[in-house]
């Protein structure tokens, strides 16, 4: 399997690939979390929460505003894989 794509934005490595790139049959995927403007704001004042987001195996978007930040700051688009998309994808798999 190819190495999944990520985009670094605001100190976070955000997953930016097709959800099928996440292998669920190996130990490479133990946690999937979402990043949003709200969770980013919380991470600025809660170091434990920030560490959990940074250490997650796959951090996906939750809403469009964090992707907008990536476009504005890095010129990079992040593939839309929002929380509900991730949930239903893995329930089907």
BADREN-442170 format. One record per atom (N, C-alpha, C, CB): residue number from 1; residue in one letter; x negated, y, z. Coordinates in nm, 3 decimals, m for minus. Glycine has a CB too. Example, Ala and Ser with C-alpha at 12.3 -4.5 7.8 and 13.67 -1.06 7.14 Angstrom:
BEGIN
<atom nr="1" rest="a" X="m1.319" Y="m0.569" Z="0.780"/>
<atom nr="1" rest="a" X="m1.230" Y="m0.450" Z="0.780"/>
<atom nr="1" rest="a" X="m1.320" Y="m0.330" Z="0.780"/>
<atom nr="1" rest="a" X="m1.131" Y="m0.447" Z="0.905"/>
<atom nr="2" rest="s" X="m1.285" Y="m0.225" Z="0.708"/>
<atom nr="2" rest="s" X="m1.367" Y="m0.106" Z="0.714"/>
<atom nr="2" rest="s" X="m1.290" Y="0.003" Z="0.787"/>
<atom nr="2" rest="s" X="m1.408" Y="m0.060" Z="0.572"/>
This chain:
BEGIN
<atom nr="1" rest="x" X="m0.085" Y="m0.117" Z="0.000"/>
<atom nr="1" rest="x" X="0.000" Y="0.000" Z="0.000"/>
<atom nr="1" rest="x" X="m0.089" Y="0.123" Z="0.000"/>
<atom nr="1" rest="x" X="0.096" Y="0.000" Z="0.122"/>
<atom nr="2" rest="x" X="m0.051" Y="0.227" Z="m0.076"/>
<atom nr="2" rest="x" X="m0.127" Y="0.351" Z="m0.082"/>
<atom nr="2" rest="x" X="m0.119" Y="0.425" Z="0.050"/>
<atom nr="2" rest="x" X="m0.076" Y="0.439" Z="m0.196"/>
<atom nr="3" rest="x" X="m0.216" Y="0.511" Z="0.073"/>
<atom nr="3" rest="x" X="m0.216" Y="0.594" Z="0.193"/>
<atom nr="3" rest="x" X="m0.108" Y="0.700" Z="0.182"/>
<atom nr="3" rest="x" X="m0.355" Y="0.659" Z="0.215"/>
<atom nr="4" rest="x" X="m0.020" Y="0.711" Z="0.282"/>
<atom nr="4" rest="x" X="0.087" Y="0.812" Z="0.277"/>
<atom nr="4" rest="x" X="0.030" Y="0.954" Z="0.274"/>
<atom nr="4" rest="x" X="0.180" Y="0.796" Z="0.398"/>
<atom nr="5" rest="x" X="0.105" Y="1.046" Z="0.217"/>
<atom nr="5" rest="x" X="0.064" Y="1.185" Z="0.205"/>
<atom nr="5" rest="x" X="0.114" Y="1.267" Z="0.324"/>
<atom nr="5" rest="x" X="0.116" Y="1.245" Z="0.074"/>
<atom nr="6" rest="x" X="0.031" Y="1.358" Z="0.369"/>
<atom nr="6" rest="x" X="0.063" Y="1.448" Z="0.480"/>
<atom nr="6" rest="x" X="0.024" Y="1.590" Z="0.441"/>
<atom nr="6" rest="x" X="m0.009" Y="1.405" Z="0.611"/>
<atom nr="7" rest="x" X="0.089" Y="1.688" Z="0.503"/>
<atom nr="7" rest="x" X="0.054" Y="1.828" Z="0.487"/>
<atom nr="7" rest="x" X="0.023" Y="1.884" Z="0.625"/>
<atom nr="7" rest="x" X="0.170" Y="1.909" Z="0.416"/>
<atom nr="8" rest="x" X="m0.093" Y="1.947" Z="0.640"/>
<atom nr="8" rest="x" X="m0.129" Y="2.011" Z="0.766"/>
<atom nr="8" rest="x" X="m0.072" Y="2.152" Z="0.769"/>
<atom nr="8" rest="x" X="m0.283" Y="2.014" Z="0.786"/>
<atom nr="9" rest="x" X="0.012" Y="2.181" Z="0.869"/>
<atom nr="9" rest="x" X="0.071" Y="2.314" Z="0.883"/>
<atom nr="9" rest="x" X="0.092" Y="2.344" Z="1.031"/>
<atom nr="9" rest="x" X="0.206" Y="2.324" Z="0.804"/>
<atom nr="10" rest="x" X="0.047" Y="2.462" Z="1.073"/>
<atom nr="10" rest="x" X="0.064" Y="2.509" Z="1.211"/>
<atom nr="10" rest="x" X="0.015" Y="2.405" Z="1.313"/>
<atom nr="10" rest="x" X="0.210" Y="2.542" Z="1.237"/>
<atom nr="11" rest="x" X="m0.100" Y="2.346" Z="1.286"/>
<atom nr="11" rest="x" X="m0.164" Y="2.247" Z="1.375"/>
<atom nr="11" rest="x" X="m0.096" Y="2.110" Z="1.378"/>
<atom nr="11" rest="x" X="m0.169" Y="2.300" Z="1.514"/>
<atom nr="12" rest="x" X="m0.003" Y="2.086" Z="1.288"/>
<atom nr="12" rest="x" X="0.066" Y="1.957" Z="1.283"/>
<atom nr="12" rest="x" X="0.045" Y="1.892" Z="1.147"/>
<atom nr="12" rest="x" X="0.216" Y="1.974" Z="1.312"/>
<atom nr="13" rest="x" X="0.034" Y="1.759" Z="1.148"/>
<atom nr="13" rest="x" X="0.020" Y="1.680" Z="1.026"/>
<atom nr="13" rest="x" X="0.159" Y="1.623" Z="0.993"/>
<atom nr="13" rest="x" X="m0.088" Y="1.564" Z="1.042"/>
<atom nr="14" rest="x" X="0.226" Y="1.684" Z="0.892"/>
<atom nr="14" rest="x" X="0.364" Y="1.650" Z="0.861"/>
<atom nr="14" rest="x" X="0.368" Y="1.554" Z="0.742"/>
<atom nr="14" rest="x" X="0.445" Y="1.778" Z="0.830"/>
<atom nr="15" rest="x" X="0.443" Y="1.447" Z="0.757"/>
<atom nr="15" rest="x" X="0.459" Y="1.347" Z="0.652"/>
<atom nr="15" rest="x" X="0.527" Y="1.410" Z="0.531"/>
<atom nr="15" rest="x" X="0.541" Y="1.225" Z="0.702"/>
<atom nr="16" rest="x" X="0.469" Y="1.388" Z="0.413"/>
<atom nr="16" rest="x" X="0.523" Y="1.447" Z="0.290"/>
<atom nr="16" rest="x" X="0.518" Y="1.345" Z="0.177"/>
<atom nr="16" rest="x" X="0.445" Y="1.574" Z="0.252"/>
<atom nr="17" rest="x" X="0.588" Y="1.236" Z="0.195"/>
<atom nr="17" rest="x" X="0.584" Y="1.127" Z="0.098"/>
<atom nr="17" rest="x" X="0.719" Y="1.056" Z="0.100"/>
<atom nr="17" rest="x" X="0.466" Y="1.028" Z="0.128"/>
<atom nr="18" rest="x" X="0.733" Y="0.960" Z="0.012"/>
<atom nr="18" rest="x" X="0.854" Y="0.877" Z="0.010"/>
<atom nr="18" rest="x" X="0.857" Y="0.791" Z="0.137"/>
<atom nr="18" rest="x" X="0.859" Y="0.788" Z="m0.118"/>
<atom nr="19" rest="x" X="0.973" Y="0.776" Z="0.196"/>
<atom nr="19" rest="x" X="0.984" Y="0.697" Z="0.319"/>
<atom nr="19" rest="x" X="0.941" Y="0.552" Z="0.300"/>
<atom nr="19" rest="x" X="1.127" Y="0.701" Z="0.370"/>
<atom nr="20" rest="x" X="0.947" Y="0.502" Z="0.178"/>
<atom nr="20" rest="x" X="0.900" Y="0.365" Z="0.152"/>
<atom nr="20" rest="x" X="0.749" Y="0.351" Z="0.174"/>
<atom nr="20" rest="x" X="0.935" Y="0.324" Z="0.010"/>
<atom nr="21" rest="x" X="0.677" Y="0.463" Z="0.181"/>
<atom nr="21" rest="x" X="0.532" Y="0.458" Z="0.205"/>
<atom nr="21" rest="x" X="0.500" Y="0.424" Z="0.350"/>
<atom nr="21" rest="x" X="0.468" Y="0.591" Z="0.167"/>
<atom nr="22" rest="x" X="0.601" Y="0.428" Z="0.436"/>
<atom nr="22" rest="x" X="0.581" Y="0.393" Z="0.577"/>
<atom nr="22" rest="x" X="0.603" Y="0.244" Z="0.595"/>
<atom nr="22" rest="x" X="0.677" Y="0.475" Z="0.670"/>
<atom nr="23" rest="x" X="0.498" Y="0.174" Z="0.628"/>
<atom nr="23" rest="x" X="0.507" Y="0.030" Z="0.649"/>
<atom nr="23" rest="x" X="0.562" Y="0.002" Z="0.789"/>
<atom nr="23" rest="x" X="0.369" Y="m0.037" Z="0.630"/>
<atom nr="24" rest="x" X="0.667" Y="m0.076" Z="0.794"/>
<atom nr="24" rest="x" X="0.723" Y="m0.110" Z="0.926"/>
<atom nr="24" rest="x" X="0.683" Y="m0.251" Z="0.970"/>
<atom nr="24" rest="x" X="0.875" Y="m0.099" Z="0.923"/>
<atom nr="25" rest="x" X="0.606" Y="m0.318" Z="0.885"/>
<atom nr="25" rest="x" X="0.566" Y="m0.454" Z="0.920"/>
<atom nr="25" rest="x" X="0.423" Y="m0.461" Z="0.974"/>
<atom nr="25" rest="x" X="0.580" Y="m0.545" Z="0.799"/>
<atom nr="26" rest="x" X="0.365" Y="m0.345" Z="1.006"/>
<atom nr="26" rest="x" X="0.230" Y="m0.343" Z="1.061"/>
<atom nr="26" rest="x" X="0.228" Y="m0.253" Z="1.185"/>
<atom nr="26" rest="x" X="0.127" Y="m0.295" Z="0.955"/>
<atom nr="27" rest="x" X="0.112" Y="m0.247" Z="1.249"/>
<atom nr="27" rest="x" X="0.100" Y="m0.163" Z="1.368"/>
<atom nr="27" rest="x" X="0.070" Y="m0.017" Z="1.332"/>
<atom nr="27" rest="x" X="m0.009" Y="m0.217" Z="1.460"/>
<atom nr="28" rest="x" X="0.068" Y="0.017" Z="1.203"/>
<atom nr="28" rest="x" X="0.041" Y="0.155" Z="1.161"/>
<atom nr="28" rest="x" X="0.157" Y="0.249" Z="1.194"/>
<atom nr="28" rest="x" X="0.012" Y="0.160" Z="1.012"/>
<atom nr="29" rest="x" X="0.275" Y="0.196" Z="1.212"/>
<atom nr="29" rest="x" X="0.391" Y="0.282" Z="1.243"/>
<atom nr="29" rest="x" X="0.452" Y="0.238" Z="1.375"/>
<atom nr="29" rest="x" X="0.497" Y="0.276" Z="1.129"/>
<atom nr="30" rest="x" X="0.420" Y="0.314" Z="1.479"/>
<atom nr="30" rest="x" X="0.479" Y="0.288" Z="1.609"/>
<atom nr="30" rest="x" X="0.581" Y="0.395" Z="1.646"/>
<atom nr="30" rest="x" X="0.370" Y="0.279" Z="1.715"/>
<atom nr="31" rest="x" X="0.555" Y="0.520" Z="1.601"/>
<atom nr="31" rest="x" X="0.648" Y="0.629" Z="1.633"/>
<atom nr="31" rest="x" X="0.671" Y="0.719" Z="1.512"/>
<atom nr="31" rest="x" X="0.594" Y="0.712" Z="1.750"/>
<atom nr="32" rest="x" X="0.795" Y="0.762" Z="1.500"/>
<atom nr="32" rest="x" X="0.834" Y="0.863" Z="1.401"/>
<atom nr="32" rest="x" X="0.909" Y="0.971" Z="1.478"/>
<atom nr="32" rest="x" X="0.924" Y="0.801" Z="1.285"/>
<atom nr="33" rest="x" X="0.863" Y="1.095" Z="1.465"/>
<atom nr="33" rest="x" X="0.927" Y="1.209" Z="1.530"/>
<atom nr="33" rest="x" X="0.958" Y="1.315" Z="1.425"/>
<atom nr="33" rest="x" X="0.839" Y="1.267" Z="1.643"/>
<atom nr="34" rest="x" X="1.038" Y="1.413" Z="1.464"/>
<atom nr="34" rest="x" X="1.071" Y="1.523" Z="1.374"/>
<atom nr="34" rest="x" X="1.014" Y="1.654" Z="1.427"/>
<atom nr="34" rest="x" X="1.224" Y="1.533" Z="1.355"/>
<atom nr="35" rest="x" X="0.987" Y="1.745" Z="1.333"/>
<atom nr="35" rest="x" X="0.939" Y="1.879" Z="1.368"/>
<atom nr="35" rest="x" X="1.037" Y="1.981" Z="1.310"/>
<atom nr="35" rest="x" X="0.794" Y="1.904" Z="1.313"/>
<atom nr="36" rest="x" X="1.073" Y="2.076" Z="1.393"/>
<atom nr="36" rest="x" X="1.164" Y="2.184" Z="1.355"/>
<atom nr="36" rest="x" X="1.110" Y="2.313" Z="1.415"/>
<atom nr="36" rest="x" X="1.311" Y="2.155" Z="1.402"/>
<atom nr="37" rest="x" X="1.167" Y="2.428" Z="1.378"/>
<atom nr="37" rest="x" X="1.125" Y="2.552" Z="1.444"/>
<atom nr="37" rest="x" X="1.144" Y="2.545" Z="1.597"/>
<atom nr="37" rest="x" X="1.203" Y="2.670" Z="1.388"/>
<atom nr="38" rest="x" X="1.251" Y="2.482" Z="1.641"/>
<atom nr="38" rest="x" X="1.275" Y="2.469" Z="1.784"/>
<atom nr="38" rest="x" X="1.167" Y="2.384" Z="1.851"/>
<atom nr="38" rest="x" X="1.413" Y="2.410" Z="1.810"/>
<atom nr="39" rest="x" X="1.137" Y="2.268" Z="1.793"/>
<atom nr="39" rest="x" X="1.035" Y="2.183" Z="1.855"/>
<atom nr="39" rest="x" X="0.897" Y="2.248" Z="1.845"/>
<atom nr="39" rest="x" X="1.033" Y="2.044" Z="1.788"/>
<atom nr="40" rest="x" X="0.871" Y="2.323" Z="1.738"/>
<atom nr="40" rest="x" X="0.745" Y="2.396" Z="1.729"/>
<atom nr="40" rest="x" X="0.735" Y="2.499" Z="1.842"/>
<atom nr="40" rest="x" X="0.731" Y="2.466" Z="1.592"/>
<atom nr="41" rest="x" X="0.843" Y="2.574" Z="1.864"/>
<atom nr="41" rest="x" X="0.845" Y="2.672" Z="1.972"/>
<atom nr="41" rest="x" X="0.824" Y="2.608" Z="2.108"/>
<atom nr="41" rest="x" X="0.977" Y="2.747" Z="1.971"/>
<atom nr="42" rest="x" X="0.887" Y="2.494" Z="2.132"/>
<atom nr="42" rest="x" X="0.867" Y="2.423" Z="2.258"/>
<atom nr="42" rest="x" X="0.722" Y="2.378" Z="2.274"/>
<atom nr="42" rest="x" X="0.960" Y="2.302" Z="2.266"/>
<atom nr="43" rest="x" X="0.660" Y="2.338" Z="2.162"/>
<atom nr="43" rest="x" X="0.522" Y="2.290" Z="2.170"/>
<atom nr="43" rest="x" X="0.423" Y="2.400" Z="2.209"/>
<atom nr="43" rest="x" X="0.481" Y="2.230" Z="2.036"/>
<atom nr="44" rest="x" X="0.462" Y="2.526" Z="2.189"/>
<atom nr="44" rest="x" X="0.374" Y="2.637" Z="2.226"/>
<atom nr="44" rest="x" X="0.364" Y="2.655" Z="2.377"/>
<atom nr="44" rest="x" X="0.424" Y="2.765" Z="2.162"/>
<atom nr="45" rest="x" X="0.466" Y="2.609" Z="2.450"/>
<atom nr="45" rest="x" X="0.466" Y="2.626" Z="2.595"/>
<atom nr="45" rest="x" X="0.459" Y="2.494" Z="2.673"/>
<atom nr="45" rest="x" X="0.590" Y="2.701" Z="2.637"/>
<atom nr="46" rest="x" X="0.471" Y="2.383" Z="2.603"/>
<atom nr="46" rest="x" X="0.471" Y="2.252" Z="2.668"/>
<atom nr="46" rest="x" X="0.361" Y="2.166" Z="2.604"/>
<atom nr="46" rest="x" X="0.612" Y="2.182" Z="2.656"/>
<atom nr="47" rest="x" X="0.247" Y="2.160" Z="2.668"/>
<atom nr="47" rest="x" X="0.133" Y="2.089" Z="2.610"/>
<atom nr="47" rest="x" X="0.156" Y="1.939" Z="2.599"/>
<atom nr="47" rest="x" X="0.009" Y="2.115" Z="2.694"/>
<atom nr="48" rest="x" X="0.234" Y="1.882" Z="2.690"/>
<atom nr="48" rest="x" X="0.265" Y="1.739" Z="2.682"/>
<atom nr="48" rest="x" X="0.350" Y="1.710" Z="2.559"/>
<atom nr="48" rest="x" X="0.337" Y="1.692" Z="2.809"/>
<atom nr="49" rest="x" X="0.448" Y="1.794" Z="2.534"/>
<atom nr="49" rest="x" X="0.534" Y="1.778" Z="2.416"/>
<atom nr="49" rest="x" X="0.452" Y="1.795" Z="2.289"/>
<atom nr="49" rest="x" X="0.651" Y="1.880" Z="2.419"/>
<atom nr="50" rest="x" X="0.365" Y="1.895" Z="2.286"/>
<atom nr="50" rest="x" X="0.281" Y="1.918" Z="2.169"/>
<atom nr="50" rest="x" X="0.192" Y="1.796" Z="2.143"/>
<atom nr="50" rest="x" X="0.195" Y="2.044" Z="2.187"/>
<atom nr="51" rest="x" X="0.133" Y="1.742" Z="2.248"/>
<atom nr="51" rest="x" X="0.047" Y="1.624" Z="2.233"/>
<atom nr="51" rest="x" X="0.125" Y="1.506" Z="2.177"/>
<atom nr="51" rest="x" X="m0.015" Y="1.586" Z="2.367"/>
<atom nr="52" rest="x" X="0.250" Y="1.488" Z="2.221"/>
<atom nr="52" rest="x" X="0.334" Y="1.379" Z="2.170"/>
<atom nr="52" rest="x" X="0.360" Y="1.397" Z="2.020"/>
<atom nr="52" rest="x" X="0.467" Y="1.373" Z="2.247"/>
<atom nr="53" rest="x" X="0.385" Y="1.520" Z="1.978"/>
<atom nr="53" rest="x" X="0.409" Y="1.545" Z="1.836"/>
<atom nr="53" rest="x" X="0.282" Y="1.521" Z="1.754"/>
<atom nr="53" rest="x" X="0.459" Y="1.689" Z="1.814"/>
<atom nr="54" rest="x" X="0.169" Y="1.565" Z="1.806"/>
<atom nr="54" rest="x" X="0.043" Y="1.548" Z="1.734"/>
<atom nr="54" rest="x" X="0.004" Y="1.400" Z="1.725"/>
<atom nr="54" rest="x" X="m0.069" Y="1.626" Z="1.803"/>
<atom nr="55" rest="x" X="0.031" Y="1.323" Z="1.829"/>
<atom nr="55" rest="x" X="m0.010" Y="1.182" Z="1.833"/>
<atom nr="55" rest="x" X="0.087" Y="1.088" Z="1.762"/>
<atom nr="55" rest="x" X="m0.026" Y="1.138" Z="1.975"/>
<atom nr="56" rest="x" X="0.205" Y="1.138" Z="1.721"/>
<atom nr="56" rest="x" X="0.300" Y="1.050" Z="1.656"/>
<atom nr="56" rest="x" X="0.241" Y="0.996" Z="1.525"/>
<atom nr="56" rest="x" X="0.433" Y="1.125" Z="1.628"/>
<atom nr="57" rest="x" X="0.282" Y="0.879" Z="1.485"/>
<atom nr="57" rest="x" X="0.231" Y="0.820" Z="1.361"/>
<atom nr="57" rest="x" X="0.283" Y="0.892" Z="1.238"/>
<atom nr="57" rest="x" X="0.268" Y="0.672" Z="1.354"/>
<atom nr="58" rest="x" X="0.411" Y="0.928" Z="1.240"/>
<atom nr="58" rest="x" X="0.473" Y="0.996" Z="1.127"/>
<atom nr="58" rest="x" X="0.562" Y="1.108" Z="1.179"/>
<atom nr="58" rest="x" X="0.554" Y="0.897" Z="1.040"/>
<atom nr="59" rest="x" X="0.524" Y="1.231" Z="1.147"/>
<atom nr="59" rest="x" X="0.600" Y="1.349" Z="1.186"/>
<atom nr="59" rest="x" X="0.673" Y="1.399" Z="1.063"/>
<atom nr="59" rest="x" X="0.508" Y="1.459" Z="1.248"/>
<atom nr="60" rest="x" X="0.806" Y="1.396" Z="1.066"/>
<atom nr="60" rest="x" X="0.885" Y="1.437" Z="0.949"/>
<atom nr="60" rest="x" X="0.962" Y="1.565" Z="0.979"/>
<atom nr="60" rest="x" X="0.983" Y="1.323" Z="0.907"/>
<atom nr="61" rest="x" X="1.006" Y="1.631" Z="0.873"/>
<atom nr="61" rest="x" X="1.081" Y="1.755" Z="0.886"/>
<atom nr="61" rest="x" X="1.216" Y="1.732" Z="0.953"/>
<atom nr="61" rest="x" X="1.102" Y="1.818" Z="0.751"/>
<atom nr="62" rest="x" X="1.261" Y="1.834" Z="1.022"/>
<atom nr="62" rest="x" X="1.399" Y="1.838" Z="1.069"/>
<atom nr="62" rest="x" X="1.450" Y="1.978" Z="1.037"/>
<atom nr="62" rest="x" X="1.411" Y="1.805" Z="1.226"/>
<atom nr="63" rest="x" X="1.497" Y="1.994" Z="0.916"/>
<atom nr="63" rest="x" X="1.540" Y="2.125" Z="0.867"/>
<atom nr="63" rest="x" X="1.440" Y="2.181" Z="0.768"/>
<atom nr="63" rest="x" X="1.558" Y="2.222" Z="0.984"/>
<atom nr="64" rest="x" X="1.478" Y="2.292" Z="0.706"/>
<atom nr="64" rest="x" X="1.398" Y="2.347" Z="0.596"/>
<atom nr="64" rest="x" X="1.297" Y="2.452" Z="0.641"/>
<atom nr="64" rest="x" X="1.487" Y="2.407" Z="0.494"/>
<atom nr="65" rest="x" X="1.312" Y="2.508" Z="0.759"/>
<atom nr="65" rest="x" X="1.229" Y="2.622" Z="0.796"/>
<atom nr="65" rest="x" X="1.083" Y="2.587" Z="0.820"/>
<atom nr="65" rest="x" X="1.283" Y="2.686" Z="0.918"/>
<atom nr="66" rest="x" X="1.054" Y="2.470" Z="0.869"/>
<atom nr="66" rest="x" X="0.914" Y="2.431" Z="0.886"/>
<atom nr="66" rest="x" X="0.851" Y="2.409" Z="0.749"/>
<atom nr="66" rest="x" X="0.903" Y="2.303" Z="0.972"/>
<atom nr="67" rest="x" X="0.927" Y="2.357" Z="0.653"/>
<atom nr="67" rest="x" X="0.877" Y="2.343" Z="0.516"/>
<atom nr="67" rest="x" X="0.851" Y="2.480" Z="0.455"/>
<atom nr="67" rest="x" X="0.978" Y="2.263" Z="0.429"/>
<atom nr="68" rest="x" X="0.937" Y="2.576" Z="0.485"/>
<atom nr="68" rest="x" X="0.919" Y="2.712" Z="0.437"/>
<atom nr="68" rest="x" X="0.788" Y="2.771" Z="0.491"/>
<atom nr="68" rest="x" X="1.039" Y="2.799" Z="0.478"/>
<atom nr="69" rest="x" X="0.758" Y="2.744" Z="0.616"/>
<atom nr="69" rest="x" X="0.632" Y="2.790" Z="0.675"/>
<atom nr="69" rest="x" X="0.513" Y="2.731" Z="0.600"/>
<atom nr="69" rest="x" X="0.624" Y="2.752" Z="0.825"/>
<atom nr="70" rest="x" X="0.522" Y="2.604" Z="0.563"/>
<atom nr="70" rest="x" X="0.415" Y="2.540" Z="0.487"/>
<atom nr="70" rest="x" X="0.397" Y="2.607" Z="0.352"/>
<atom nr="70" rest="x" X="0.444" Y="2.392" Z="0.469"/>
<atom nr="71" rest="x" X="0.507" Y="2.639" Z="0.285"/>
<atom nr="71" rest="x" X="0.498" Y="2.708" Z="0.156"/>
<atom nr="71" rest="x" X="0.435" Y="2.846" Z="0.172"/>
<atom nr="71" rest="x" X="0.637" Y="2.722" Z="0.093"/>
<atom nr="72" rest="x" X="0.478" Y="2.919" Z="0.273"/>
<atom nr="72" rest="x" X="0.428" Y="3.055" Z="0.292"/>
<atom nr="72" rest="x" X="0.282" Y="3.058" Z="0.338"/>
<atom nr="72" rest="x" X="0.516" Y="3.128" Z="0.393"/>
<atom nr="73" rest="x" X="0.244" Y="2.968" Z="0.428"/>
<atom nr="73" rest="x" X="0.110" Y="2.972" Z="0.486"/>
<atom nr="73" rest="x" X="0.006" Y="2.893" Z="0.408"/>
<atom nr="73" rest="x" X="0.116" Y="2.920" Z="0.626"/>
<atom nr="74" rest="x" X="0.049" Y="2.783" Z="0.346"/>
<atom nr="74" rest="x" X="m0.046" Y="2.693" Z="0.280"/>
<atom nr="74" rest="x" X="m0.023" Y="2.679" Z="0.129"/>
<atom nr="74" rest="x" X="m0.038" Y="2.557" Z="0.343"/>
<atom nr="75" rest="x" X="0.094" Y="2.726" Z="0.083"/>
<atom nr="75" rest="x" X="0.126" Y="2.707" Z="m0.059"/>
<atom nr="75" rest="x" X="0.157" Y="2.562" Z="m0.091"/>
<atom nr="75" rest="x" X="0.012" Y="2.755" Z="m0.146"/>
<atom nr="76" rest="x" X="0.192" Y="2.484" Z="0.010"/>
<atom nr="76" rest="x" X="0.219" Y="2.341" Z="m0.007"/>
<atom nr="76" rest="x" X="0.364" Y="2.311" Z="0.028"/>
<atom nr="76" rest="x" X="0.124" Y="2.256" Z="0.080"/>
<atom nr="77" rest="x" X="0.428" Y="2.234" Z="m0.055"/>
<atom nr="77" rest="x" X="0.564" Y="2.190" Z="m0.028"/>
<atom nr="77" rest="x" X="0.560" Y="2.061" Z="0.052"/>
<atom nr="77" rest="x" X="0.644" Y="2.170" Z="m0.159"/>
<atom nr="78" rest="x" X="0.656" Y="2.043" Z="0.141"/>
<atom nr="78" rest="x" X="0.668" Y="1.919" Z="0.218"/>
<atom nr="78" rest="x" X="0.792" Y="1.846" Z="0.169"/>
<atom nr="78" rest="x" X="0.676" Y="1.948" Z="0.373"/>
<atom nr="79" rest="x" X="0.775" Y="1.720" Z="0.134"/>
<atom nr="79" rest="x" X="0.888" Y="1.641" Z="0.086"/>
<atom nr="79" rest="x" X="0.997" Y="1.635" Z="0.192"/>
<atom nr="79" rest="x" X="0.842" Y="1.498" Z="0.048"/>
<atom nr="80" rest="x" X="1.120" Y="1.652" Z="0.148"/>
<atom nr="80" rest="x" X="1.235" Y="1.652" Z="0.240"/>
<atom nr="80" rest="x" X="1.261" Y="1.509" Z="0.289"/>
<atom nr="80" rest="x" X="1.361" Y="1.710" Z="0.170"/>
<atom nr="81" rest="x" X="1.235" Y="1.488" Z="0.415"/>
<atom nr="81" rest="x" X="1.266" Y="1.363" Z="0.486"/>
<atom nr="81" rest="x" X="1.318" Y="1.405" Z="0.623"/>
<atom nr="81" rest="x" X="1.140" Y="1.267" Z="0.498"/>
<atom nr="82" rest="x" X="1.440" Y="1.447" Z="0.630"/>
<atom nr="82" rest="x" X="1.492" Y="1.497" Z="0.756"/>
<atom nr="82" rest="x" X="1.538" Y="1.383" Z="0.846"/>
<atom nr="82" rest="x" X="1.609" Y="1.594" Z="0.731"/>
<atom nr="83" rest="x" X="1.558" Y="1.414" Z="0.974"/>
<atom nr="83" rest="x" X="1.592" Y="1.314" Z="1.074"/>
<atom nr="83" rest="x" X="1.698" Y="1.214" Z="1.032"/>
<atom nr="83" rest="x" X="1.638" Y="1.381" Z="1.196"/>
<atom nr="84" rest="x" X="1.817" Y="1.259" Z="0.988"/>
<atom nr="84" rest="x" X="1.920" Y="1.163" Z="0.947"/>
<atom nr="84" rest="x" X="1.877" Y="1.078" Z="0.827"/>
<atom nr="84" rest="x" X="2.049" Y="1.236" Z="0.914"/>
<atom nr="85" rest="x" X="1.802" Y="1.138" Z="0.734"/>
<atom nr="85" rest="x" X="1.753" Y="1.061" Z="0.618"/>
<atom nr="85" rest="x" X="1.664" Y="0.947" Z="0.665"/>
<atom nr="85" rest="x" X="1.675" Y="1.153" Z="0.521"/>
<atom nr="86" rest="x" X="1.578" Y="0.977" Z="0.761"/>
<atom nr="86" rest="x" X="1.486" Y="0.876" Z="0.814"/>
<atom nr="86" rest="x" X="1.564" Y="0.765" Z="0.886"/>
<atom nr="86" rest="x" X="1.385" Y="0.941" Z="0.911"/>
<atom nr="87" rest="x" X="1.660" Y="0.803" Z="0.968"/>
<atom nr="87" rest="x" X="1.740" Y="0.706" Z="1.042"/>
<atom nr="87" rest="x" X="1.810" Y="0.609" Z="0.946"/>
<atom nr="87" rest="x" X="1.844" Y="0.778" Z="1.129"/>
<atom nr="88" rest="x" X="1.882" Y="0.662" Z="0.848"/>
<atom nr="88" rest="x" X="1.956" Y="0.576" Z="0.757"/>
<atom nr="88" rest="x" X="1.864" Y="0.493" Z="0.668"/>
<atom nr="88" rest="x" X="2.049" Y="0.659" Z="0.670"/>
<atom nr="89" rest="x" X="1.752" Y="0.550" Z="0.628"/>
<atom nr="89" rest="x" X="1.656" Y="0.475" Z="0.547"/>
<atom nr="89" rest="x" X="1.609" Y="0.350" Z="0.620"/>
<atom nr="89" rest="x" X="1.536" Y="0.563" Z="0.510"/>
<atom nr="90" rest="x" X="1.567" Y="0.368" Z="0.746"/>
<atom nr="90" rest="x" X="1.513" Y="0.253" Z="0.819"/>
<atom nr="90" rest="x" X="1.621" Y="0.158" Z="0.867"/>
<atom nr="90" rest="x" X="1.433" Y="0.301" Z="0.936"/>
<atom nr="91" rest="x" X="1.741" Y="0.205" Z="0.887"/>
<atom nr="91" rest="x" X="1.851" Y="0.114" Z="0.919"/>
<atom nr="91" rest="x" X="1.880" Y="0.024" Z="0.799"/>
<atom nr="91" rest="x" X="1.978" Y="0.194" Z="0.960"/>
<atom nr="92" rest="x" X="1.869" Y="0.079" Z="0.679"/>
<atom nr="92" rest="x" X="1.892" Y="m0.001" Z="0.558"/>
<atom nr="92" rest="x" X="1.779" Y="m0.099" Z="0.533"/>
<atom nr="92" rest="x" X="1.909" Y="0.090" Z="0.437"/>
<atom nr="93" rest="x" X="1.658" Y="m0.062" Z="0.569"/>
<atom nr="93" rest="x" X="1.543" Y="m0.151" Z="0.548"/>
<atom nr="93" rest="x" X="1.546" Y="m0.264" Z="0.647"/>
<atom nr="93" rest="x" X="1.411" Y="m0.074" Z="0.559"/>
